[in-house]
């Protein structure tokens, strides 16, 4: 098996894991409501079950919807409070009796989780879940930020790691994005470690033993965050969960220290990074995947149907930002971009970029879509510099305009806004031209114009 084929196999497996375990639920038609739901969760020591108690505040809900949308039957032993009346679950919805001011229920964690998300470390264990798997919300309405809170009963010495913000009283505040986008949380019998970098508080969970030291891992992740802050001024998320999944990827023919990554916004900013278990401290600095994924965290949430835009921007900046941070030289950054454009060009020609982007996973058109998007980013950067602006300016404007939105914006919405910000239709016309073309964007002149300058 060639190294490229092996990496594609690894990528396909990781994408299957992510899509299968964290599907995005359909958003209700309405949002808001005056209901508050205070959850107290109690994981068992074996992590096979979580007992949940929920008390209601504000407007009493008539029905609750369970968050475990992939398998609602994982929720059982549902009882109303007070009194303990047994309640039924029908198509993921619990009808509440009159006078109920809370409920209790149990979640079968093993039913929700695939083997890939279970980690046993001798006497310790961890399991990765979607952040809404353990929660309920009022049926028919999305909760506003802060309407749902979570406290952890740690009687069994189980730690809960999530990207939720924590109040001074210890309660976690669950954001609306928990129910709108994919995300992760971790139940772990080992305590996570934490550090601050570039204005962001990182909580790190390592799911298996690894050669690299905590100091080396912190330096690697911190350097990536500081590199991204070089483009945005700071890391827009103030808190991020990082899940490190050590793997023996050398058996797949992959020799890189970091093998795969994924950034998610559901329930807060979360990074899942697959790292070679044998990677040492010296092999991590300067690699590109952590920077690429942190660019995704710095960007507002854009709908998953526009990977040419989201992945293109991240692919362009993974080289630019590393050069600015001194991780690689400027010459290496322009060379790597040129090599990437060549790979994208070789996969072009069979369909328009729009068609390839829409069906990227089914067609395995990653090189075409990622590098075409990066080429469009370069073309825009060159045009903006001729107007006294830069793509950095545009990214900061995008983050300011769309960073706090509950729903993901489309690429068209972002580009239209940036046209208004610039005062001319540069973004939409540039994108439309290349999305409608089967050919790879012609970047030779743009690359030559930038090759002798700092990124």
ROPAPA-329429 format. One line per 3 residues: their letters; for each residue z, y, x of C-alpha. Coordinates in pm, 1 decimal. Layout:
<rs>
A) Z:Y:X  ...
</rs>
This chain:
<rs>
XXX) 0.0:0.0:0.0  -94.0:339.8:141.1  171.0:608.8:170.5
XXX) -7.4:828.0:-89.5  -29.4:537.4:-334.8  336.5:458.8:-280.4
XXX) 440.6:816.2:-347.9  232.2:821.5:-665.4  404.2:501.0:-775.4
XXX) 743.6:655.9:-707.5  641.3:973.4:-890.5  522.2:777.4:-1193.2
XXX) 848.8:587.3:-1208.7  1057.6:902.3:-1182.5  852.1:1077.5:-1450.2
XXX) 895.9:777.6:-1677.9  1270.7:790.3:-1623.2  1286.7:1161.0:-1699.0
XXX) 1061.6:1158.8:-2005.7  1217.9:845.5:-2148.1  1577.5:957.3:-2107.8
XXX) 1559.8:1324.9:-2194.7  1309.0:1382.5:-2469.7  1315.9:1729.5:-2617.6
XXX) 1417.8:1728.7:-2985.7  1219.9:1927.2:-3238.5  1377.0:2266.1:-3306.4
XXX) 1504.9:2334.5:-3660.4  1328.5:2601.8:-3859.1  1632.8:2828.2:-3867.2
XXX) 1887.7:2942.6:-3612.6  2230.7:3095.8:-3626.4  2509.6:3022.7:-3874.5
XXX) 2880.8:3091.9:-3864.1  2998.9:2736.9:-3791.3  3193.7:2660.1:-3474.6
XXX) 3247.7:2304.6:-3353.9  3517.7:2241.3:-3093.7  3467.7:1901.5:-2927.4
XXX) 3727.0:1708.2:-2728.9  3570.1:1414.6:-2541.9  3760.1:1121.5:-2393.5
XXX) 3555.1:887.7:-2172.0  3691.2:539.9:-2106.0  3768.4:438.5:-1748.5
XXX) 3465.8:203.2:-1747.2  3240.6:483.3:-1880.4  3105.3:247.3:-2145.8
XXX) 3232.1:456.3:-2438.7  3326.4:815.7:-2513.8  3563.2:897.4:-2800.5
XXX) 3504.7:1240.2:-2955.1  3714.0:1457.0:-3186.1  3556.1:1766.8:-3343.7
XXX) 3735.4:2043.7:-3531.0  3548.1:2292.7:-3749.1  3583.2:2669.1:-3750.4
XXX) 3414.3:2944.8:-3946.5  3175.5:2828.2:-4218.6  3240.4:2461.4:-4296.3
XXX) 2922.8:2254.4:-4245.8  2800.9:2029.0:-4526.5  2622.1:1794.0:-4286.7
XXX) 2628.5:1726.8:-3914.4  2347.3:1600.6:-3696.1  2428.0:1380.3:-3399.6
XXX) 2282.2:1478.2:-3063.6  2197.5:1120.9:-2959.5  1847.0:1152.3:-3099.3
XXX) 1705.5:863.7:-2896.7  1939.5:611.9:-3059.7  2165.0:752.6:-3333.1
XXX) 2319.6:406.1:-3379.6  2504.7:468.3:-3052.9  2739.3:680.9:-3266.0
XXX) 2989.2:472.8:-3466.6  3341.5:466.1:-3612.7  3284.2:804.0:-3777.8
XXX) 3584.0:930.3:-3974.1  3668.9:1254.6:-4152.0  3973.1:1463.0:-4071.5
XXX) 4221.7:1474.4:-4226.3  4268.3:1136.3:-4390.5  4041.2:916.6:-4180.6
XXX) 3777.7:849.5:-4448.7  3493.7:639.3:-4305.1  3160.7:823.9:-4303.0
XXX) 2804.6:695.9:-4290.0  2528.9:796.2:-4050.7  2185.5:818.3:-4213.1
XXX) 1880.8:909.6:-4004.8  2103.7:1087.1:-3756.0  2288.3:1294.2:-4018.8
XXX) 2652.2:1271.1:-4133.7  2732.6:1400.3:-4485.6  3082.7:1549.3:-4494.8
XXX) 3329.4:1514.2:-4784.0  3496.4:1813.3:-4945.2  3796.4:1940.2:-4755.5
XXX) 3700.3:1790.9:-4420.0  3797.3:2015.1:-4130.0  3684.4:1781.9:-3854.2
XXX) 3560.4:1436.3:-3762.2  3614.4:1169.7:-3499.2  3357.6:921.9:-3368.0
XXX) 3273.4:701.6:-3071.5  2957.2:701.4:-2858.7  2834.0:377.4:-2702.4
XXX) 2724.2:505.4:-2363.0  2565.8:176.7:-2260.2  2338.3:188.4:-2564.6
XXX) 2216.8:536.9:-2470.5  2162.1:469.5:-2100.9  1903.8:271.2:-1912.9
XXX) 2000.0:72.0:-1606.3  1833.5:336.0:-1389.8  2098.1:587.4:-1494.9
XXX) 2398.0:367.2:-1421.5  2557.5:370.6:-1080.3  2828.8:131.0:-973.5
XXX) 3004.3:201.0:-643.5  3257.2:-78.2:-614.9  3562.6:46.9:-801.1
XXX) 3393.1:373.4:-901.1  3106.0:445.5:-1137.7  2887.4:722.1:-1275.8
XXX) 2641.0:755.8:-1561.2  2379.0:1023.4:-1627.1  2332.0:1140.3:-1987.0
XXX) 2143.1:1408.4:-2173.9  2392.9:1692.4:-2234.9  2361.7:1667.6:-2613.5
XXX) 2417.7:1289.6:-2626.4  2788.6:1326.7:-2699.2  2773.4:1624.3:-2937.1
XXX) 2719.4:1704.2:-3303.3  2585.3:2025.8:-3455.4  2540.6:2161.5:-3806.1
XXX) 2230.9:2006.8:-3961.4  1935.7:2238.0:-4021.5  2044.8:2522.2:-3792.7
XXX) 2066.3:2570.3:-3421.0  2410.0:2681.7:-3302.5  2431.0:3019.4:-3135.8
XXX) 2555.3:3030.9:-2778.1  2929.0:2968.6:-2781.5  2942.1:2808.0:-3128.6
XXX) 2997.2:2467.9:-2969.0  3264.6:2408.8:-2707.6  3372.3:2099.1:-2517.2
XXX) 3705.5:2007.5:-2365.2  3751.0:1697.1:-2154.7  4050.8:1469.3:-2194.5
XXX) 4076.8:1341.9:-1837.2  4346.1:1082.0:-1901.0  4121.8:815.5:-1743.8
XXX) 4040.1:1025.9:-1435.8  3678.7:1073.6:-1541.9  3503.9:1394.1:-1436.7
XXX) 3233.2:1557.5:-1647.6  2969.7:1754.1:-1460.2  2738.8:1978.7:-1660.5
XXX) 2563.9:2310.8:-1614.4  2768.6:2461.9:-1897.2  2982.9:2764.2:-1816.4
XXX) 3357.9:2705.9:-1830.4  3606.4:2949.4:-1983.3  3939.3:3033.4:-1827.2
XXX) 4113.6:2808.4:-2079.6  3913.3:2511.1:-1950.1  3670.8:2476.9:-2241.6
XXX) 3299.1:2445.6:-2166.3  3066.0:2672.9:-2365.7  2755.5:2485.6:-2480.8
XXX) 2438.3:2699.5:-2481.2  2169.4:2671.0:-2748.0  1923.7:2540.0:-2487.9
XXX) 2119.5:2211.7:-2490.7  1937.4:2123.7:-2813.6  1598.0:2270.6:-2720.5
XXX) 1510.0:2132.5:-2378.8  1566.2:1836.9:-2150.4  1875.4:1834.0:-1935.5
XXX) 2137.5:1617.4:-1766.8  2512.7:1575.8:-1742.8  2717.4:1321.7:-1547.4
XXX) 3029.7:1122.4:-1623.2  3180.1:1021.2:-1290.8  3500.8:863.0:-1166.3
XXX) 3458.1:1063.3:-845.9  3504.9:1439.1:-839.6  3196.5:1654.4:-771.2
XXX) 3191.6:1910.8:-493.2  3106.2:2276.6:-529.6  2978.0:2570.5:-329.0
XXX) 2828.2:2917.6:-380.7  2497.6:3044.0:-243.3  2266.8:3335.2:-328.3
XXX) 2480.7:3437.2:-625.1  2474.3:3091.1:-782.4  2765.0:2846.5:-821.9
XXX) 2647.3:2491.6:-748.3  2821.7:2174.7:-866.1  2694.3:1867.5:-681.2
XXX) 2716.7:1501.8:-780.8  2607.5:1234.5:-533.5  2535.2:908.7:-714.2
XXX) 2540.0:674.6:-413.6  2639.1:674.1:-45.2  2420.0:877.2:186.6
XXX) 2401.4:928.2:561.4  2388.4:1308.4:542.1  2724.1:1484.0:545.0
XXX) 2849.9:1715.4:275.7  2813.6:2005.1:521.9  2451.5:1910.3:588.2
XXX) 2372.0:1876.0:218.2  2536.3:2209.7:140.0  2342.2:2380.9:418.9
XXX) 2014.0:2231.2:292.9  2070.1:2330.3:-70.5  2214.6:2669.8:20.9
XXX) 1920.1:2750.8:246.2  1679.2:2660.4:-36.5  1867.3:2887.4:-279.5
XXX) 1866.7:3174.4:-29.6  1493.7:3125.1:30.9  1422.9:3155.7:-342.0
XXX) 1647.3:3460.3:-365.5  1413.4:3617.5:-110.9  1146.7:3633.1:-381.1
XXX) 1364.4:3713.7:-680.7  1644.8:3913.9:-517.0  1900.4:3655.3:-632.1
XXX) 1903.2:3315.9:-796.8  1876.8:3402.7:-1168.7  2100.3:3114.6:-1281.9
XXX) 2465.0:3185.6:-1203.7  2552.7:2815.7:-1226.3  2351.4:2502.0:-1151.5
XXX) 2424.6:2130.8:-1154.0  2264.5:1930.6:-871.0  2240.5:1552.6:-907.1
XXX) 2154.5:1374.6:-582.2  2010.9:1025.8:-633.9  2000.8:849.0:-295.0
XXX) 1724.3:587.5:-287.7  1581.9:342.3:-38.8  1236.2:491.9:-72.6
XXX) 1115.9:372.7:267.7  1045.4:39.6:99.5  781.4:230.0:-100.5
XXX) 619.5:355.8:217.5  760.4:707.5:183.7  907.1:852.0:501.1
XXX) 1022.5:1193.0:381.7  1390.4:1280.2:358.8  1354.5:1416.4:4.6
XXX) 1131.1:1209.8:-221.3  1111.5:1367.1:-563.8  1270.2:1641.0:-770.8
XXX) 1293.8:1768.9:-1124.1  1433.1:2093.9:-1263.6  1557.8:2118.6:-1621.0
XXX) 1690.7:2402.3:-1836.0  1846.4:2212.0:-2127.2  2217.1:2294.1:-2139.7
XXX) 2187.3:2513.3:-1831.3  2012.1:2481.2:-1496.8  2003.5:2129.1:-1353.2
XXX) 1830.7:1977.1:-1050.9  1774.3:1604.3:-1007.2  1677.9:1528.2:-647.1
XXX) 1586.1:1183.7:-515.3  1682.0:1169.3:-149.3  1640.4:896.0:110.1
XXX) 1981.7:732.4:153.6  1916.6:717.7:527.1  1837.0:1088.3:560.5
XXX) 2064.9:1264.3:807.0  2156.2:1631.8:836.9  1875.7:1705.6:1082.5
XXX) 1603.2:1571.0:850.6  1679.3:1800.7:555.7  1637.5:2165.8:666.9
XXX) 1303.6:2321.7:579.5  1173.0:2049.8:346.4  979.8:2181.5:46.0
XXX) 1104.0:1993.5:-262.5  1440.7:2170.5:-299.6  1268.0:2509.5:-270.8
XXX) 999.2:2407.0:-522.0  1255.2:2293.0:-778.5  1477.3:2597.5:-731.3
XXX) 1175.6:2817.3:-802.8  1160.6:2638.8:-1138.4  1526.8:2726.3:-1197.6
XXX) 1460.3:3088.8:-1106.5  1170.1:3107.6:-1353.0  1224.5:3144.3:-1727.8
XXX) 1158.6:2837.7:-1938.0  784.6:2806.2:-2006.7  663.7:2537.0:-2243.9
XXX) 591.1:2201.2:-2086.1  228.0:2212.0:-2201.9  143.0:2474.0:-1936.9
XXX) 200.2:2292.8:-1604.4  -89.4:2475.2:-1438.1  127.5:2788.1:-1460.7
XXX) 479.1:2658.7:-1395.8  384.5:2409.9:-1126.7  123.5:2640.1:-978.6
XXX) 372.4:2922.4:-925.9  631.7:2682.4:-779.8  372.5:2522.8:-549.3
XXX) 253.1:2858.8:-418.6  605.1:2985.5:-358.9  732.5:2666.7:-193.7
XXX) 524.4:2766.8:109.8  556.5:3145.5:86.5  934.0:3146.6:49.6
XXX) 995.1:2891.7:324.1  792.2:3106.4:565.4  986.7:3417.1:469.9
XXX) 1312.8:3231.2:527.3  1199.1:3111.6:871.7  1189.8:2744.5:769.1
XXX) 824.3:2724.5:867.4  594.7:2970.9:1043.3  356.8:3200.6:860.1
XXX) 64.6:3010.5:1013.4  206.5:2683.7:883.1  245.9:2830.4:535.0
XXX) -118.1:2944.8:516.3  -234.6:2616.7:670.4  -38.5:2410.2:420.1
XXX) -174.3:2616.9:133.2  -527.2:2564.4:262.9  -471.5:2190.1:290.4
XXX) -330.8:2179.1:-59.7  -626.6:2371.8:-198.1  -855.2:2115.6:-33.8
XXX) -670.9:1829.5:-206.3  -695.8:2008.8:-540.6  -1065.5:2076.7:-485.0
XXX) -1132.7:1706.2:-422.1  -983.6:1619.4:-762.1  -1179.3:1890.5:-946.7
XXX) -1505.9:1865.8:-1134.8  -1446.8:1608.3:-1407.2  -1298.4:1843.7:-1669.4
XXX) -1183.2:2201.7:-1714.4  -849.9:2303.7:-1569.2  -721.2:2357.8:-1925.8
XXX) -808.1:1998.3:-2019.3  -661.5:1860.0:-1697.0  -342.8:2060.7:-1743.4
XXX) -300.1:1950.6:-2104.6  -337.8:1581.8:-2005.5  -194.7:1599.9:-1652.7
XXX) 43.7:1304.5:-1677.4  -201.1:1078.2:-1859.0  -478.8:1154.7:-1610.1
XXX) -253.6:1171.7:-1302.0  -423.2:1504.0:-1229.9  -130.6:1640.8:-1030.9
XXX) -325.1:1760.1:-726.7  -585.5:1933.2:-943.2  -332.7:2106.1:-1169.7
XXX) -62.5:2199.7:-916.2  -299.9:2334.4:-653.9  -534.5:2508.6:-900.6
XXX) -230.0:2688.6:-1037.7  -123.7:2778.2:-684.2  -474.7:2908.3:-615.8
XXX) -455.0:3132.1:-923.8  -117.4:3259.5:-799.4  -272.4:3349.6:-463.4
XXX) -565.7:3528.9:-630.9  -324.7:3729.0:-846.2  -105.8:3812.0:-545.7
XXX) -405.7:3948.2:-355.5  -523.1:4155.3:-653.0  -174.4:4293.4:-713.1
XXX) -135.9:4396.0:-349.5  -454.7:4599.4:-381.2  -280.3:4783.3:-666.3
XXX) 42.9:4846.4:-476.0  229.1:4559.7:-644.1  298.2:4196.8:-548.9
XXX) 336.6:3867.9:-731.1  708.1:3895.8:-648.9  720.7:4206.2:-868.6
XXX) 547.4:4019.5:-1149.7  787.5:3724.6:-1122.7  1088.3:3952.7:-1141.6
XXX) 939.3:4123.1:-1447.7  876.0:3784.6:-1608.3  1234.8:3675.5:-1543.1
XXX) 1370.7:4000.6:-1684.5  1158.8:3977.1:-1999.4  1187.3:3606.1:-2077.7
XXX) 1491.5:3480.4:-1889.6  1734.5:3492.5:-2181.4  1505.9:3352.3:-2449.9
XXX) 1625.7:3055.9:-2652.8  1279.9:2907.6:-2695.0  1031.8:2848.7:-2415.4
XXX) 754.8:3103.3:-2387.6  394.7:2995.8:-2356.3  198.0:3086.1:-2046.2
XXX) -24.2:3304.2:-2267.9  278.5:3504.3:-2384.5  396.1:3554.8:-2027.4
XXX) 52.6:3658.0:-1900.9  -1.6:3898.7:-2191.9  333.3:4060.8:-2120.2
XXX) 246.1:4095.1:-1751.5  -85.2:4258.9:-1844.8  111.9:4516.6:-2045.1
XXX) 351.1:4565.0:-1752.2  59.7:4620.1:-1512.6  -144.2:4830.2:-1754.6
XXX) -462.5:4620.3:-1736.4  -564.1:4264.5:-1836.4  -557.6:4114.7:-1487.7
XXX) -338.3:3813.0:-1560.7  -503.5:3690.6:-1880.5  -861.1:3737.9:-1758.4
XXX) -796.3:3568.7:-1424.1  -628.9:3271.9:-1592.2  -891.6:3240.8:-1867.0
XXX) -1175.2:3233.0:-1614.1  -1031.2:2941.9:-1419.3  -884.4:2748.7:-1712.5
XXX) -1233.9:2728.4:-1863.0  -1392.8:2605.1:-1539.1  -1438.8:2254.4:-1400.6
XXX) -1460.0:2398.8:-1050.0  -1162.9:2466.7:-827.3  -1087.7:2841.0:-794.9
XXX) -1271.9:3003.1:-505.2  -985.2:3109.5:-280.6  -1158.4:3124.2:58.7
XXX) -1183.9:3504.0:72.5  -831.7:3552.9:-63.4  -686.2:3306.8:186.5
XXX) -869.1:3477.4:476.0  -742.6:3817.5:362.5  -381.8:3698.4:376.4
XXX) -396.5:3452.7:667.0  -315.9:3708.2:934.9  -33.8:3876.4:747.0
XX) 324.0:3788.7:663.2  356.1:3581.2:343.6
</rs>
